[in-house]
Amino acid sequence: MLVDEPQPIDLDRDSPRRRYAQDDTVVELRAGRLTISQSGKRVVDRRIPAAWRGRSYDSRSADLTCHNDEFLASAFVVPHARMVVLDIAYHGTDTCWEPTDELHVVSW
């Protein structure tokens, strides 16, 4: 059972750092590192897998290199199951479209 969507602490979707809090759980994705704290104790601290990272590619039509950096769009905490569902999204521009968001589950 998923609980209600948490209230984002940082409301700017284009922020390079995203942080979500729900009850006593805080989820943060910053500089390619995921941290989850519960009741003030860090329960997850790891680099995100390469498959979650944004992509860089050459756009021949625009003659530039596109970078689609990842960020935490939202997080859904299931505290009794010690689990978080993460919505990882990617930055884009009019020239370099962003990939579709991806959902990932992290448990501890």
Secondary structure by P-SEA (a helix, b strand, c coil): ccccccccccccccccbbbbbcccbbbbbcccbbbbbcccccccccccccccbbbbbbcccccbbbbbccccccccccccccbbbbbbbbbbccccccccbbbbbbcc
